[in-house]
Amino acid sequence: MIPSLPRPAWLRAATALYVAAFLGFLFLPLIVVSVFAFNDAPYPAPPWHGFTLDWFFANDPTGRLGMFHDDELMHSIWTSCKVGIWVTLLSVLVGLVNALLLERHEFRGKQALSILMLVPLVIPGVILGISILAFASQIAQFLNDHFDLYVRFLRPGLPLVVLGQFSYIATIATLTLRARLSRFDRTLEDAALNLGASNAATFRTILLPYLRPALIGTAMMAFLLSFADFNTTLMLVGGNPPLTVLMYGRMHEGATPVLNAVSVFLMAGSALLAIALMRRGPRRASA
Amino acid sequence: MADAAAAPMSGAGWRKALLMSPALAWLALLIVLPHAELAVLSFREQAGLRHYVPSLSHYREFFHEPEYWHTFVRTAWMSIVATFATLCLAFPIAWVIAKIARGRAAAWLFLACMIPFWISETVRTLGWMILLRETGVLPAVLVKLGIVAHPVELLYHDTTIMVGLIYNSMLFMIVPLVSSLESLDNALIEAAYDLGANGLTVLRKIVIPHAAPGITAGCIIVFMLTLGDYITPTLLGGKDSGWFTEQIYTEFITRFDWGQGAAFGFLLLVLSTLIVIAGLKLSGQRFGDVMGRT
C-alpha cells in the first residue's frame, strides 16, 4: 500500500526483498556476459582462469583472435552501422514529414491514415520481413519477365534490410516527433511570418530549433532499434550479415568469449548513447 | 484530396500532396501491398510450371499435419502464460516506482528497469546461456552449494524459454503500468482504507479498474512481442523449441516453400490481431489510444 497508510514491517521487508531480487534478475545476465569477456579460457564458462584482454586484442591466427582482429565480426559491425545510418535518416525524415502532415493539415481519411501508421507496430517482425521479401521478389520477377531487367536491390540483401527495419521504425519516429510538434506554440511562427520571414526561413529558424532535441532523440532511438533488430533482418538478409545475425549464428555453434567482448563493447556504446539522450533536455524523447 | 479535385491544385494543395507522399509510399509499398502479396501466396497452389490456381491447400496442410498446429497452439499458449506471468511480476515493481519510492529513488529504479533494454536481445540471451547451460554459472553454483551432486542442464526446457520470454518483456509491461498507476489519486486509496477496505479489496475495486488501460496496453504489447520472438525460443529452447516463427523461417528460407510459409505467416498475423482486438474489446479502448500510450 501507499506510504501514507500504515504498512506492517513484514510488508516493507518483503517489498525491499522483492525489489532486490528483481534487480538481480534484470542485471545478472548482463553482469555474467561482461565478466566472462575477461576470463582467460576458451569458453565463456566457469571456473575463473584469470584476467585477460585477449578476447579484445589477441591476434594469433592459429589460436585466439580478439574481436578487433576478427575480420568477419568487425565487418558485420560496420554493416550494422551502415544499415543503421540509412534507417535513421529515412525514419527521421519520413517521421518529420508525417508529423507535419498530421498536426497541421486536415484531409479526408486522416483518421484512417494515422491508424494505418500505427499498424506496423502490431505486426510481428518476422512477418514484416517475409511479406517484404515476397513482394520485392514479385516485383523483381515482373521486371525480369517483362523488361528483361535484373534489379539487384530487390533480392535479399542490405537494401531490403534497410527497408524492412524502416517499415516499423518509421512509426516510432512519427509518434515521437508528432508528440513534440503537438506542443508547439504556433503563434511563434505567426510572429515570424508577420515580421516578414519567408516560409523556409520560419521553418529553419523557428520550427527546426524547437524540434531539434526530439529529432536527435528520435535519431538515436532509430539507430539503436536498427542495430538491435533481428526478426525482420533475419528474413531479408543476404550474404552480408549485420552483427545481430552473425552473433546469433555463432551462438548456435557454441560461442567463444569473443562474443562477450563484443557484448561489452555494445553495452558501452548503448550506455554512452543513453547518457547522451538523458542529458538532452529534461523532456525525454522516448515514446 | 477532396479540395484538390474540386478546384485546380492550389499551393496548399500541392504542399499537402507532397507531405502525404512519403507516408503513402511507405505504407503502400512496405505494409499494404506486401501483405496482399503474402495473402495471394498463401491462397494459391502450383498447378504447373509457373502456373497457379486459387486453393486452400496450404491451410489444409496446416490442419492436417499435427506438428504444425501443435506448434501454433503451443506458441500461443506459452505466450499467454508468459504475458500473465510478466504482468504479475511487473506489477509490484510498477507499484513501488509509482507509489512507494519517492523522487530520486523512483527515478533510479525506473532507469534500472530500462537499462537492460538498451542492449540487444542477442546479448541478453547470451547472458542467460552462460548462466544456465550445463557447464554454466548456475549449475556450478548449485553443485557448490551441495543442492545437486552433478551439474544439471538448465537450458533447453520450456521453463527456460519462459524465463527468457518474461525477462525480455519486463520493460514493455512496466512502462504502461507505471504511467497508469501514477495517475491514480492516493486519496482514493486512503478513503477506501478509512472505510475499512483491506488491501485485496482496494486492489480489486480501485487499483485494477483505474490501471486497466495500462494493463491492457502492456499485455497487448508483451503478447505480440512474445508471439513474434525468435532469438529467445530458438537459443534457450534448443533445436526443438517448437516456436511458430521458427516454423515460418524453415518454410520460407530453408525449404523455400513460400506458399506454406505465407500461410503460416498469415495465421500468426490473424492470431495476434485477434488477441489485440479481444484485449481492446475487453477493456473498451480504442487502438489509437493504446498505442499512443506506449
HADDOCK unambig.tbl for C-alpha pairs under 7 A between the chains (distance, minus, plus):
assign (segid A and resid 2 and name CA) (segid B and resid 99 and name CA) 5.95 0.50 0.50
assign (segid A and resid 2 and name CA) (segid B and resid 100 and name CA) 5.76 0.50 0.50
assign (segid A and resid 3 and name CA) (segid B and resid 100 and name CA) 5.99 0.50 0.50
assign (segid A and resid 19 and name CA) (segid B and resid 93 and name CA) 6.76 0.50 0.50
assign (segid A and resid 26 and name CA) (segid B and resid 116 and name CA) 6.86 0.50 0.50
assign (segid A and resid 29 and name CA) (segid B and resid 124 and name CA) 6.13 0.50 0.50
assign (segid A and resid 29 and name CA) (segid B and resid 127 and name CA) 4.10 0.50 0.50
assign (segid A and resid 29 and name CA) (segid B and resid 128 and name CA) 5.49 0.50 0.50
assign (segid A and resid 29 and name CA) (segid B and resid 131 and name CA) 6.98 0.50 0.50
assign (segid A and resid 30 and name CA) (segid B and resid 124 and name CA) 6.38 0.50 0.50
assign (segid A and resid 30 and name CA) (segid B and resid 127 and name CA) 5.88 0.50 0.50
assign (segid A and resid 32 and name CA) (segid B and resid 127 and name CA) 5.94 0.50 0.50
assign (segid A and resid 33 and name CA) (segid B and resid 126 and name CA) 6.95 0.50 0.50
assign (segid A and resid 33 and name CA) (segid B and resid 127 and name CA) 5.02 0.50 0.50
assign (segid A and resid 44 and name CA) (segid B and resid 130 and name CA) 6.68 0.50 0.50
assign (segid A and resid 45 and name CA) (segid B and resid 130 and name CA) 6.38 0.50 0.50
assign (segid A and resid 45 and name CA) (segid B and resid 135 and name CA) 6.26 0.50 0.50
assign (segid A and resid 45 and name CA) (segid B and resid 136 and name CA) 5.30 0.50 0.50
assign (segid A and resid 45 and name CA) (segid B and resid 137 and name CA) 6.77 0.50 0.50
assign (segid A and resid 46 and name CA) (segid B and resid 136 and name CA) 6.32 0.50 0.50
assign (segid A and resid 46 and name CA) (segid B and resid 137 and name CA) 6.10 0.50 0.50
assign (segid A and resid 94 and name CA) (segid B and resid 22 and name CA) 6.19 0.50 0.50
assign (segid A and resid 97 and name CA) (segid B and resid 19 and name CA) 5.87 0.50 0.50
assign (segid A and resid 98 and name CA) (segid B and resid 23 and name CA) 6.40 0.50 0.50
assign (segid A and resid 101 and name CA) (segid B and resid 19 and name CA) 5.91 0.50 0.50
assign (segid A and resid 101 and name CA) (segid B and resid 20 and name CA) 6.66 0.50 0.50
assign (segid A and resid 107 and name CA) (segid B and resid 1 and name CA) 6.56 0.50 0.50
assign (segid A and resid 108 and name CA) (segid B and resid 1 and name CA) 6.59 0.50 0.50
assign (segid A and resid 108 and name CA) (segid B and resid 2 and name CA) 6.98 0.50 0.50
assign (segid A and resid 115 and name CA) (segid B and resid 288 and name CA) 6.36 0.50 0.50
assign (segid A and resid 122 and name CA) (segid B and resid 224 and name CA) 6.86 0.50 0.50
assign (segid A and resid 123 and name CA) (segid B and resid 269 and name CA) 6.75 0.50 0.50
assign (segid A and resid 124 and name CA) (segid B and resid 224 and name CA) 6.79 0.50 0.50
assign (segid A and resid 124 and name CA) (segid B and resid 228 and name CA) 4.97 0.50 0.50
assign (segid A and resid 125 and name CA) (segid B and resid 228 and name CA) 6.66 0.50 0.50
assign (segid A and resid 126 and name CA) (segid B and resid 228 and name CA) 6.70 0.50 0.50
assign (segid A and resid 126 and name CA) (segid B and resid 245 and name CA) 6.88 0.50 0.50
assign (segid A and resid 127 and name CA) (segid B and resid 265 and name CA) 5.84 0.50 0.50
assign (segid A and resid 131 and name CA) (segid B and resid 34 and name CA) 4.79 0.50 0.50
assign (segid A and resid 131 and name CA) (segid B and resid 35 and name CA) 5.54 0.50 0.50
assign (segid A and resid 131 and name CA) (segid B and resid 38 and name CA) 5.56 0.50 0.50
assign (segid A and resid 132 and name CA) (segid B and resid 30 and name CA) 6.29 0.50 0.50
assign (segid A and resid 132 and name CA) (segid B and resid 34 and name CA) 5.26 0.50 0.50
assign (segid A and resid 134 and name CA) (segid B and resid 34 and name CA) 6.88 0.50 0.50
assign (segid A and resid 134 and name CA) (segid B and resid 37 and name CA) 6.82 0.50 0.50
assign (segid A and resid 134 and name CA) (segid B and resid 38 and name CA) 6.77 0.50 0.50
assign (segid A and resid 135 and name CA) (segid B and resid 34 and name CA) 4.87 0.50 0.50
assign (segid A and resid 135 and name CA) (segid B and resid 37 and name CA) 5.84 0.50 0.50
assign (segid A and resid 167 and name CA) (segid B and resid 26 and name CA) 6.93 0.50 0.50
assign (segid A and resid 167 and name CA) (segid B and resid 30 and name CA) 6.07 0.50 0.50
assign (segid A and resid 228 and name CA) (segid B and resid 120 and name CA) 4.82 0.50 0.50
assign (segid A and resid 231 and name CA) (segid B and resid 230 and name CA) 6.60 0.50 0.50
assign (segid A and resid 244 and name CA) (segid B and resid 122 and name CA) 6.51 0.50 0.50
assign (segid A and resid 248 and name CA) (segid B and resid 122 and name CA) 6.69 0.50 0.50
assign (segid A and resid 252 and name CA) (segid B and resid 235 and name CA) 6.93 0.50 0.50
assign (segid A and resid 263 and name CA) (segid B and resid 123 and name CA) 5.93 0.50 0.50
assign (segid A and resid 267 and name CA) (segid B and resid 119 and name CA) 6.14 0.50 0.50
assign (segid A and resid 270 and name CA) (segid B and resid 118 and name CA) 6.00 0.50 0.50
assign (segid A and resid 270 and name CA) (segid B and resid 119 and name CA) 6.51 0.50 0.50
assign (segid A and resid 287 and name CA) (segid B and resid 294 and name CA) 6.08 0.50 0.50
